[in-house]
Amino acid sequence: MLQSFMMFGILPILSIGIVLTVWRLVRGPNFADRVVALDKLSMLAIGVIAAYAIVADQPVFMDMAIIVALLSFLTTVGFAHYVERRA
């Protein structure tokens, strides 16, 4: 039941979010909007990885989601540092 809900409910919603985020990434009016879109894209990727881990019954993929989350956090901190030095 949970696996079918993930497969036909959650993953399509995350896919729509990814498409809209890529559209914002391409169309973003300035650099900060593009960085926020990349951050959101990484969060959606974490959601897809976690949903796939549940569907495939492979908890090993959760480690991969944690690694992506840590890298996303580090890039966000790096961008904030860059913006602070520019101002």
Secondary structure, DSSP 8 states (H G I E B T S, - for coil): -HHHHIIIIIHHHHHHHHHHHHHHHHH-SSHHHHHHHHHHHHHHHHHHHHHHHHHHT-THHHHHHHHHHHHHHHHHHHHHHHHHHH-
